[in-house]
Amino acid sequence: MILMDDIIREGHPTLRTKAEEVKFPLSEETRKLAEDMLQYLKNSQDPEIAEKYNLRGGIGLAANQVNSLHRMFALHVKDDNGEQLSFTAINPKIVSHSVESTYMTAGEGCLSVDRNVPGYVPRHARITVKFKTIDGEEKKLRLKGLAAIAFQHELDHLNGVMFYDRINEKDPFADIPNSVPYERD
């Protein structure tokens, strides 16, 4: 079981290192890591388990964040229709995206960042993505809203990019052209 102590924090070099493509079939160790990352997110969203193990709530977790350079991340988030999206994406890619941007009005957070970093993080409003499941099945999804934002946040981790790298340093709340703000409930 992944705990907060297993999640590395900003300043650790692995967070700035590009993750490596994952080969199939997965090794037992890689499969277990993929499953454990998704389980962490589910546990962190369960109030009793989160309190018992002192877990910070999360909707996404990249392998880099648990000090592994495998190109994969887990997402456990409701889409804009209230449907639960729950998967580990292996070798994920964005194959197309909208011209329109979005950003979370409340800003983004990260399990590897123990401080509040104010500012708008520009993201594509809609994305079409491809990835493989832990069984090697290829998936293609169209995402928007929080699910699209979370997918892009985690994909950035796999490329050694932190969310605050995308915030305008001079004016963190500067207007983002051609964008629709995203309000989280």
Biotite code that builds the C-alpha atoms (Angstrom):
import biotite.structure as struc

atoms = struc.array([
    struc.Atom([0.000, 0.000, 0.000], chain_id="A", res_id=1, res_name="MET", atom_name="CA", element="C"),
    struc.Atom([1.329, 3.422, -0.987], chain_id="A", res_id=2, res_name="ILE", atom_name="CA", element="C"),
    struc.Atom([1.395, 5.940, 1.881], chain_id="A", res_id=3, res_name="LEU", atom_name="CA", element="C"),
    struc.Atom([2.256, 9.652, 1.968], chain_id="A", res_id=4, res_name="MET", atom_name="CA", element="C"),
    struc.Atom([5.825, 8.753, 3.002], chain_id="A", res_id=5, res_name="ASP", atom_name="CA", element="C"),
    struc.Atom([6.195, 6.912, -0.335], chain_id="A", res_id=6, res_name="ASP", atom_name="CA", element="C"),
    struc.Atom([5.382, 10.055, -2.332], chain_id="A", res_id=7, res_name="ILE", atom_name="CA", element="C"),
    struc.Atom([8.469, 12.131, -3.051], chain_id="A", res_id=8, res_name="ILE", atom_name="CA", element="C"),
    struc.Atom([8.304, 15.906, -2.671], chain_id="A", res_id=9, res_name="ARG", atom_name="CA", element="C"),
    struc.Atom([9.362, 18.839, -4.831], chain_id="A", res_id=10, res_name="GLU", atom_name="CA", element="C"),
    struc.Atom([13.122, 19.208, -4.990], chain_id="A", res_id=11, res_name="GLY", atom_name="CA", element="C"),
    struc.Atom([13.624, 15.457, -5.549], chain_id="A", res_id=12, res_name="HIS", atom_name="CA", element="C"),
    struc.Atom([15.443, 14.944, -8.895], chain_id="A", res_id=13, res_name="PRO", atom_name="CA", element="C"),
    struc.Atom([13.080, 12.153, -10.070], chain_id="A", res_id=14, res_name="THR", atom_name="CA", element="C"),
    struc.Atom([10.280, 14.729, -10.355], chain_id="A", res_id=15, res_name="LEU", atom_name="CA", element="C"),
    struc.Atom([12.349, 16.566, -12.984], chain_id="A", res_id=16, res_name="ARG", atom_name="CA", element="C"),
    struc.Atom([13.329, 13.444, -14.933], chain_id="A", res_id=17, res_name="THR", atom_name="CA", element="C"),
    struc.Atom([11.473, 12.206, -18.020], chain_id="A", res_id=18, res_name="LYS", atom_name="CA", element="C"),
    struc.Atom([9.928, 8.765, -17.468], chain_id="A", res_id=19, res_name="ALA", atom_name="CA", element="C"),
    struc.Atom([10.769, 5.815, -19.760], chain_id="A", res_id=20, res_name="GLU", atom_name="CA", element="C"),
    struc.Atom([8.325, 3.960, -22.021], chain_id="A", res_id=21, res_name="GLU", atom_name="CA", element="C"),
    struc.Atom([6.976, 0.795, -20.403], chain_id="A", res_id=22, res_name="VAL", atom_name="CA", element="C"),
    struc.Atom([7.482, -2.532, -22.193], chain_id="A", res_id=23, res_name="LYS", atom_name="CA", element="C"),
    struc.Atom([4.765, -5.192, -22.431], chain_id="A", res_id=24, res_name="PHE", atom_name="CA", element="C"),
    struc.Atom([3.975, -7.632, -21.020], chain_id="A", res_id=25, res_name="PRO", atom_name="CA", element="C"),
    struc.Atom([4.401, -5.865, -17.692], chain_id="A", res_id=26, res_name="LEU", atom_name="CA", element="C"),
    struc.Atom([6.699, -7.352, -15.097], chain_id="A", res_id=27, res_name="SER", atom_name="CA", element="C"),
    struc.Atom([4.980, -8.358, -11.836], chain_id="A", res_id=28, res_name="GLU", atom_name="CA", element="C"),
    struc.Atom([6.709, -5.435, -10.121], chain_id="A", res_id=29, res_name="GLU", atom_name="CA", element="C"),
    struc.Atom([5.456, -2.894, -12.692], chain_id="A", res_id=30, res_name="THR", atom_name="CA", element="C"),
    struc.Atom([1.920, -4.334, -12.626], chain_id="A", res_id=31, res_name="ARG", atom_name="CA", element="C"),
    struc.Atom([1.860, -4.131, -8.818], chain_id="A", res_id=32, res_name="LYS", atom_name="CA", element="C"),
    struc.Atom([3.063, -0.520, -8.898], chain_id="A", res_id=33, res_name="LEU", atom_name="CA", element="C"),
    struc.Atom([0.344, 0.386, -11.445], chain_id="A", res_id=34, res_name="ALA", atom_name="CA", element="C"),
    struc.Atom([-2.323, -1.245, -9.242], chain_id="A", res_id=35, res_name="GLU", atom_name="CA", element="C"),
    struc.Atom([-0.949, 0.305, -6.027], chain_id="A", res_id=36, res_name="ASP", atom_name="CA", element="C"),
    struc.Atom([-0.959, 3.809, -7.525], chain_id="A", res_id=37, res_name="MET", atom_name="CA", element="C"),
    struc.Atom([-4.647, 3.523, -8.428], chain_id="A", res_id=38, res_name="LEU", atom_name="CA", element="C"),
    struc.Atom([-5.436, 2.015, -5.027], chain_id="A", res_id=39, res_name="GLN", atom_name="CA", element="C"),
    struc.Atom([-3.742, 4.973, -3.302], chain_id="A", res_id=40, res_name="TYR", atom_name="CA", element="C"),
    struc.Atom([-6.143, 7.363, -5.082], chain_id="A", res_id=41, res_name="LEU", atom_name="CA", element="C"),
    struc.Atom([-9.185, 5.278, -4.139], chain_id="A", res_id=42, res_name="LYS", atom_name="CA", element="C"),
    struc.Atom([-7.985, 5.059, -0.525], chain_id="A", res_id=43, res_name="ASN", atom_name="CA", element="C"),
    struc.Atom([-7.245, 8.801, -0.401], chain_id="A", res_id=44, res_name="SER", atom_name="CA", element="C"),
    struc.Atom([-10.833, 9.568, -1.454], chain_id="A", res_id=45, res_name="GLN", atom_name="CA", element="C"),
    struc.Atom([-12.338, 7.269, 1.199], chain_id="A", res_id=46, res_name="ASP", atom_name="CA", element="C"),
    struc.Atom([-12.689, 9.436, 4.342], chain_id="A", res_id=47, res_name="PRO", atom_name="CA", element="C"),
    struc.Atom([-12.197, 6.550, 6.817], chain_id="A", res_id=48, res_name="GLU", atom_name="CA", element="C"),
    struc.Atom([-9.130, 5.049, 5.117], chain_id="A", res_id=49, res_name="ILE", atom_name="CA", element="C"),
    struc.Atom([-7.637, 8.495, 4.412], chain_id="A", res_id=50, res_name="ALA", atom_name="CA", element="C"),
    struc.Atom([-7.952, 9.466, 8.073], chain_id="A", res_id=51, res_name="GLU", atom_name="CA", element="C"),
    struc.Atom([-6.656, 6.122, 9.360], chain_id="A", res_id=52, res_name="LYS", atom_name="CA", element="C"),
    struc.Atom([-3.484, 6.272, 7.214], chain_id="A", res_id=53, res_name="TYR", atom_name="CA", element="C"),
    struc.Atom([-3.168, 10.082, 7.068], chain_id="A", res_id=54, res_name="ASN", atom_name="CA", element="C"),
    struc.Atom([-3.502, 10.203, 3.253], chain_id="A", res_id=55, res_name="LEU", atom_name="CA", element="C"),
    struc.Atom([-3.870, 13.462, 1.346], chain_id="A", res_id=56, res_name="ARG", atom_name="CA", element="C"),
    struc.Atom([-6.714, 13.280, -1.141], chain_id="A", res_id=57, res_name="GLY", atom_name="CA", element="C"),
    struc.Atom([-5.686, 12.959, -4.757], chain_id="A", res_id=58, res_name="GLY", atom_name="CA", element="C"),
    struc.Atom([-7.245, 12.358, -8.169], chain_id="A", res_id=59, res_name="ILE", atom_name="CA", element="C"),
    struc.Atom([-4.015, 11.540, -10.004], chain_id="A", res_id=60, res_name="GLY", atom_name="CA", element="C"),
    struc.Atom([-0.647, 9.982, -9.220], chain_id="A", res_id=61, res_name="LEU", atom_name="CA", element="C"),
    struc.Atom([2.292, 9.583, -11.610], chain_id="A", res_id=62, res_name="ALA", atom_name="CA", element="C"),
    struc.Atom([5.015, 6.946, -11.254], chain_id="A", res_id=63, res_name="ALA", atom_name="CA", element="C"),
    struc.Atom([7.618, 9.749, -10.929], chain_id="A", res_id=64, res_name="ASN", atom_name="CA", element="C"),
    struc.Atom([5.888, 10.773, -7.693], chain_id="A", res_id=65, res_name="GLN", atom_name="CA", element="C"),
    struc.Atom([6.678, 7.401, -6.113], chain_id="A", res_id=66, res_name="VAL", atom_name="CA", element="C"),
    struc.Atom([10.273, 7.613, -7.352], chain_id="A", res_id=67, res_name="ASN", atom_name="CA", element="C"),
    struc.Atom([9.792, 5.333, -10.349], chain_id="A", res_id=68, res_name="SER", atom_name="CA", element="C"),
    struc.Atom([10.620, 6.346, -13.918], chain_id="A", res_id=69, res_name="LEU", atom_name="CA", element="C"),
    struc.Atom([7.938, 4.195, -15.578], chain_id="A", res_id=70, res_name="HIS", atom_name="CA", element="C"),
    struc.Atom([5.814, 6.109, -18.093], chain_id="A", res_id=71, res_name="ARG", atom_name="CA", element="C"),
    struc.Atom([2.468, 5.611, -16.355], chain_id="A", res_id=72, res_name="MET", atom_name="CA", element="C"),
    struc.Atom([0.018, 7.314, -14.052], chain_id="A", res_id=73, res_name="PHE", atom_name="CA", element="C"),
    struc.Atom([-3.260, 6.556, -12.296], chain_id="A", res_id=74, res_name="ALA", atom_name="CA", element="C"),
    struc.Atom([-6.429, 8.678, -12.408], chain_id="A", res_id=75, res_name="LEU", atom_name="CA", element="C"),
    struc.Atom([-9.497, 8.316, -10.186], chain_id="A", res_id=76, res_name="HIS", atom_name="CA", element="C"),
    struc.Atom([-11.814, 11.214, -10.959], chain_id="A", res_id=77, res_name="VAL", atom_name="CA", element="C"),
    struc.Atom([-15.420, 11.902, -11.891], chain_id="A", res_id=78, res_name="LYS", atom_name="CA", element="C"),
    struc.Atom([-15.954, 13.316, -15.376], chain_id="A", res_id=79, res_name="ASP", atom_name="CA", element="C"),
    struc.Atom([-18.325, 16.209, -16.132], chain_id="A", res_id=80, res_name="ASP", atom_name="CA", element="C"),
    struc.Atom([-21.253, 13.762, -16.357], chain_id="A", res_id=81, res_name="ASN", atom_name="CA", element="C"),
    struc.Atom([-20.546, 12.403, -12.867], chain_id="A", res_id=82, res_name="GLY", atom_name="CA", element="C"),
    struc.Atom([-19.188, 9.124, -14.296], chain_id="A", res_id=83, res_name="GLU", atom_name="CA", element="C"),
    struc.Atom([-16.268, 7.629, -12.387], chain_id="A", res_id=84, res_name="GLN", atom_name="CA", element="C"),
    struc.Atom([-13.097, 7.379, -14.466], chain_id="A", res_id=85, res_name="LEU", atom_name="CA", element="C"),
    struc.Atom([-10.651, 5.035, -12.801], chain_id="A", res_id=86, res_name="SER", atom_name="CA", element="C"),
    struc.Atom([-7.622, 3.671, -14.641], chain_id="A", res_id=87, res_name="PHE", atom_name="CA", element="C"),
    struc.Atom([-3.862, 3.440, -14.857], chain_id="A", res_id=88, res_name="THR", atom_name="CA", element="C"),
    struc.Atom([-2.613, 4.897, -18.155], chain_id="A", res_id=89, res_name="ALA", atom_name="CA", element="C"),
    struc.Atom([0.568, 3.303, -19.464], chain_id="A", res_id=90, res_name="ILE", atom_name="CA", element="C"),
    struc.Atom([2.593, 5.115, -22.149], chain_id="A", res_id=91, res_name="ASN", atom_name="CA", element="C"),
    struc.Atom([-0.126, 7.811, -22.392], chain_id="A", res_id=92, res_name="PRO", atom_name="CA", element="C"),
    struc.Atom([-0.257, 10.342, -25.239], chain_id="A", res_id=93, res_name="LYS", atom_name="CA", element="C"),
    struc.Atom([-2.477, 13.241, -26.229], chain_id="A", res_id=94, res_name="ILE", atom_name="CA", element="C"),
    struc.Atom([-3.379, 12.603, -29.882], chain_id="A", res_id=95, res_name="VAL", atom_name="CA", element="C"),
    struc.Atom([-5.429, 15.783, -30.385], chain_id="A", res_id=96, res_name="SER", atom_name="CA", element="C"),
    struc.Atom([-6.607, 18.772, -28.386], chain_id="A", res_id=97, res_name="HIS", atom_name="CA", element="C"),
    struc.Atom([-8.909, 21.763, -28.604], chain_id="A", res_id=98, res_name="SER", atom_name="CA", element="C"),
    struc.Atom([-7.681, 25.222, -29.522], chain_id="A", res_id=99, res_name="VAL", atom_name="CA", element="C"),
    struc.Atom([-9.657, 26.472, -26.533], chain_id="A", res_id=100, res_name="GLU", atom_name="CA", element="C"),
    struc.Atom([-7.890, 26.477, -23.169], chain_id="A", res_id=101, res_name="SER", atom_name="CA", element="C"),
    struc.Atom([-9.120, 26.084, -19.619], chain_id="A", res_id=102, res_name="THR", atom_name="CA", element="C"),
    struc.Atom([-7.752, 26.539, -16.119], chain_id="A", res_id=103, res_name="TYR", atom_name="CA", element="C"),
    struc.Atom([-8.933, 25.811, -12.599], chain_id="A", res_id=104, res_name="MET", atom_name="CA", element="C"),
    struc.Atom([-10.062, 29.046, -10.947], chain_id="A", res_id=105, res_name="THR", atom_name="CA", element="C"),
    struc.Atom([-8.864, 27.691, -7.576], chain_id="A", res_id=106, res_name="ALA", atom_name="CA", element="C"),
    struc.Atom([-5.489, 26.673, -9.050], chain_id="A", res_id=107, res_name="GLY", atom_name="CA", element="C"),
    struc.Atom([-3.979, 23.187, -9.058], chain_id="A", res_id=108, res_name="GLU", atom_name="CA", element="C"),
    struc.Atom([-2.445, 21.181, -6.265], chain_id="A", res_id=109, res_name="GLY", atom_name="CA", element="C"),
    struc.Atom([-0.115, 18.204, -6.194], chain_id="A", res_id=110, res_name="CYS", atom_name="CA", element="C"),
    struc.Atom([0.635, 15.371, -3.770], chain_id="A", res_id=111, res_name="LEU", atom_name="CA", element="C"),
    struc.Atom([4.353, 16.135, -4.249], chain_id="A", res_id=112, res_name="SER", atom_name="CA", element="C"),
    struc.Atom([3.935, 19.825, -3.365], chain_id="A", res_id=113, res_name="VAL", atom_name="CA", element="C"),
    struc.Atom([3.324, 20.639, 0.304], chain_id="A", res_id=114, res_name="ASP", atom_name="CA", element="C"),
    struc.Atom([2.584, 24.316, -0.271], chain_id="A", res_id=115, res_name="ARG", atom_name="CA", element="C"),
    struc.Atom([-0.148, 26.310, -1.929], chain_id="A", res_id=116, res_name="ASN", atom_name="CA", element="C"),
    struc.Atom([1.038, 27.740, -5.258], chain_id="A", res_id=117, res_name="VAL", atom_name="CA", element="C"),
    struc.Atom([-1.460, 30.377, -6.376], chain_id="A", res_id=118, res_name="PRO", atom_name="CA", element="C"),
    struc.Atom([-2.085, 31.051, -10.046], chain_id="A", res_id=119, res_name="GLY", atom_name="CA", element="C"),
    struc.Atom([-3.813, 29.836, -13.177], chain_id="A", res_id=120, res_name="TYR", atom_name="CA", element="C"),
    struc.Atom([-2.378, 26.775, -14.940], chain_id="A", res_id=121, res_name="VAL", atom_name="CA", element="C"),
    struc.Atom([-3.378, 26.887, -18.618], chain_id="A", res_id=122, res_name="PRO", atom_name="CA", element="C"),
    struc.Atom([-4.498, 23.521, -20.050], chain_id="A", res_id=123, res_name="ARG", atom_name="CA", element="C"),
    struc.Atom([-6.262, 22.318, -23.206], chain_id="A", res_id=124, res_name="HIS", atom_name="CA", element="C"),
    struc.Atom([-10.027, 22.384, -22.581], chain_id="A", res_id=125, res_name="ALA", atom_name="CA", element="C"),
    struc.Atom([-10.650, 19.110, -24.463], chain_id="A", res_id=126, res_name="ARG", atom_name="CA", element="C"),
    struc.Atom([-8.227, 16.320, -25.316], chain_id="A", res_id=127, res_name="ILE", atom_name="CA", element="C"),
    struc.Atom([-8.289, 12.969, -27.070], chain_id="A", res_id=128, res_name="THR", atom_name="CA", element="C"),
    struc.Atom([-5.862, 10.542, -25.481], chain_id="A", res_id=129, res_name="VAL", atom_name="CA", element="C"),
    struc.Atom([-4.439, 7.082, -26.086], chain_id="A", res_id=130, res_name="LYS", atom_name="CA", element="C"),
    struc.Atom([-2.827, 4.767, -23.566], chain_id="A", res_id=131, res_name="PHE", atom_name="CA", element="C"),
    struc.Atom([-2.496, 1.103, -22.693], chain_id="A", res_id=132, res_name="LYS", atom_name="CA", element="C"),
    struc.Atom([-4.122, -0.598, -19.724], chain_id="A", res_id=133, res_name="THR", atom_name="CA", element="C"),
    struc.Atom([-2.137, -2.870, -17.402], chain_id="A", res_id=134, res_name="ILE", atom_name="CA", element="C"),
    struc.Atom([-3.274, -5.769, -19.614], chain_id="A", res_id=135, res_name="ASP", atom_name="CA", element="C"),
    struc.Atom([-1.827, -4.104, -22.734], chain_id="A", res_id=136, res_name="GLY", atom_name="CA", element="C"),
    struc.Atom([-5.221, -3.145, -24.184], chain_id="A", res_id=137, res_name="GLU", atom_name="CA", element="C"),
    struc.Atom([-5.136, 0.123, -26.131], chain_id="A", res_id=138, res_name="GLU", atom_name="CA", element="C"),
    struc.Atom([-7.695, 2.722, -25.006], chain_id="A", res_id=139, res_name="LYS", atom_name="CA", element="C"),
    struc.Atom([-8.744, 5.969, -26.652], chain_id="A", res_id=140, res_name="LYS", atom_name="CA", element="C"),
    struc.Atom([-10.759, 8.523, -24.661], chain_id="A", res_id=141, res_name="LEU", atom_name="CA", element="C"),
    struc.Atom([-12.079, 12.037, -25.151], chain_id="A", res_id=142, res_name="ARG", atom_name="CA", element="C"),
    struc.Atom([-11.753, 14.082, -21.975], chain_id="A", res_id=143, res_name="LEU", atom_name="CA", element="C"),
    struc.Atom([-12.854, 17.540, -20.885], chain_id="A", res_id=144, res_name="LYS", atom_name="CA", element="C"),
    struc.Atom([-13.177, 19.458, -17.652], chain_id="A", res_id=145, res_name="GLY", atom_name="CA", element="C"),
    struc.Atom([-11.455, 18.127, -14.536], chain_id="A", res_id=146, res_name="LEU", atom_name="CA", element="C"),
    struc.Atom([-10.581, 14.772, -16.154], chain_id="A", res_id=147, res_name="ALA", atom_name="CA", element="C"),
    struc.Atom([-8.743, 16.554, -19.013], chain_id="A", res_id=148, res_name="ALA", atom_name="CA", element="C"),
    struc.Atom([-6.947, 18.864, -16.578], chain_id="A", res_id=149, res_name="ILE", atom_name="CA", element="C"),
    struc.Atom([-5.878, 15.942, -14.368], chain_id="A", res_id=150, res_name="ALA", atom_name="CA", element="C"),
    struc.Atom([-4.676, 13.881, -17.363], chain_id="A", res_id=151, res_name="PHE", atom_name="CA", element="C"),
    struc.Atom([-2.500, 16.787, -18.553], chain_id="A", res_id=152, res_name="GLN", atom_name="CA", element="C"),
    struc.Atom([-1.168, 17.407, -15.008], chain_id="A", res_id=153, res_name="HIS", atom_name="CA", element="C"),
    struc.Atom([-0.087, 13.754, -14.692], chain_id="A", res_id=154, res_name="GLU", atom_name="CA", element="C"),
    struc.Atom([1.328, 13.622, -18.231], chain_id="A", res_id=155, res_name="LEU", atom_name="CA", element="C"),
    struc.Atom([3.449, 16.661, -17.333], chain_id="A", res_id=156, res_name="ASP", atom_name="CA", element="C"),
    struc.Atom([4.894, 14.678, -14.393], chain_id="A", res_id=157, res_name="HIS", atom_name="CA", element="C"),
    struc.Atom([6.029, 11.973, -16.817], chain_id="A", res_id=158, res_name="LEU", atom_name="CA", element="C"),
    struc.Atom([7.919, 14.685, -18.714], chain_id="A", res_id=159, res_name="ASN", atom_name="CA", element="C"),
    struc.Atom([9.535, 16.164, -15.603], chain_id="A", res_id=160, res_name="GLY", atom_name="CA", element="C"),
    struc.Atom([7.231, 19.216, -15.591], chain_id="A", res_id=161, res_name="VAL", atom_name="CA", element="C"),
    struc.Atom([5.574, 20.553, -12.431], chain_id="A", res_id=162, res_name="MET", atom_name="CA", element="C"),
    struc.Atom([2.193, 22.329, -12.620], chain_id="A", res_id=163, res_name="PHE", atom_name="CA", element="C"),
    struc.Atom([3.651, 25.609, -11.335], chain_id="A", res_id=164, res_name="TYR", atom_name="CA", element="C"),
    struc.Atom([6.075, 25.704, -14.286], chain_id="A", res_id=165, res_name="ASP", atom_name="CA", element="C"),
    struc.Atom([3.018, 26.678, -16.357], chain_id="A", res_id=166, res_name="ARG", atom_name="CA", element="C"),
    struc.Atom([1.919, 29.581, -14.117], chain_id="A", res_id=167, res_name="ILE", atom_name="CA", element="C"),
    struc.Atom([2.732, 33.078, -15.403], chain_id="A", res_id=168, res_name="ASN", atom_name="CA", element="C"),
    struc.Atom([5.524, 34.167, -13.019], chain_id="A", res_id=169, res_name="GLU", atom_name="CA", element="C"),
    struc.Atom([4.977, 37.903, -13.452], chain_id="A", res_id=170, res_name="LYS", atom_name="CA", element="C"),
    struc.Atom([1.177, 37.758, -13.165], chain_id="A", res_id=171, res_name="ASP", atom_name="CA", element="C"),
    struc.Atom([-0.093, 34.401, -11.795], chain_id="A", res_id=172, res_name="PRO", atom_name="CA", element="C"),
    struc.Atom([-3.738, 35.395, -12.342], chain_id="A", res_id=173, res_name="PHE", atom_name="CA", element="C"),
    struc.Atom([-3.294, 36.955, -15.785], chain_id="A", res_id=174, res_name="ALA", atom_name="CA", element="C"),
    struc.Atom([-6.152, 36.430, -18.209], chain_id="A", res_id=175, res_name="ASP", atom_name="CA", element="C"),
    struc.Atom([-5.606, 33.323, -20.343], chain_id="A", res_id=176, res_name="ILE", atom_name="CA", element="C"),
    struc.Atom([-6.685, 34.088, -23.926], chain_id="A", res_id=177, res_name="PRO", atom_name="CA", element="C"),
    struc.Atom([-9.311, 31.884, -25.596], chain_id="A", res_id=178, res_name="ASN", atom_name="CA", element="C"),
    struc.Atom([-10.109, 30.028, -22.382], chain_id="A", res_id=179, res_name="SER", atom_name="CA", element="C"),
    struc.Atom([-13.052, 28.976, -20.267], chain_id="A", res_id=180, res_name="VAL", atom_name="CA", element="C"),
    struc.Atom([-12.423, 28.880, -16.510], chain_id="A", res_id=181, res_name="PRO", atom_name="CA", element="C"),
    struc.Atom([-13.154, 25.583, -14.744], chain_id="A", res_id=182, res_name="TYR", atom_name="CA", element="C"),
    struc.Atom([-14.881, 25.816, -11.359], chain_id="A", res_id=183, res_name="GLU", atom_name="CA", element="C"),
    struc.Atom([-14.528, 22.743, -9.173], chain_id="A", res_id=184, res_name="ARG", atom_name="CA", element="C"),
    struc.Atom([-17.548, 21.883, -7.015], chain_id="A", res_id=185, res_name="ASP", atom_name="CA", element="C"),
])
